[in-house]
Amino acid sequence: MKINAIQCDKCGDIVFSRARHDMRWCNCGEVAIDGGFDYTKISYVTSSPKRVEIEVNATKAELYSDWNNRIDDYGLIKKHES
């Protein structure tokens, strides 16, 4: 499924919110996103994050369960160093 997400300019992490009250921060603490599929709230410290659309191999129910049960398999995609 396609998910609206944000990408941090500083650390390169991509974050997305899995549920209504799931506020997710990137690793460096520069940007965050909240609201899941109900609304989108973006927070940032100094630089506005880039909005991106990503493909996630999970259903809405699986994403909600991941957040609700604190499994945390989804919501943060870390930048891979080359």
Long-range contacts (C-beta under 8 A, 24 or more apart in sequence): 1-55, 1-56, 1-58, 1-59, 1-60, 2-53, 2-54, 2-55, 2-56, 3-53, 3-54, 3-55, 3-56, 4-40, 4-51, 4-52, 4-53, 5-33, 5-51, 5-52, 5-53, 5-54, 5-77, 6-31, 6-33, 6-42, 6-49, 6-50, 6-51, 6-52, 7-49, 7-50, 7-52, 8-49, 9-47, 9-49, 9-50, 10-47, 11-79, 12-79, 13-76, 13-77, 13-78, 13-79, 14-52, 14-54, 14-76, 14-77, 15-75, 15-76, 15-77, 16-54, 16-56, 16-74, 16-75, 17-75, 18-63, 18-64, 18-66, 18-67, 18-74, 18-75, 19-63, 19-64, 19-67, 19-68, 22-67, 22-75, 24-75, 24-76, 26-76, 27-76, 27-78, 36-63, 36-64, 36-67
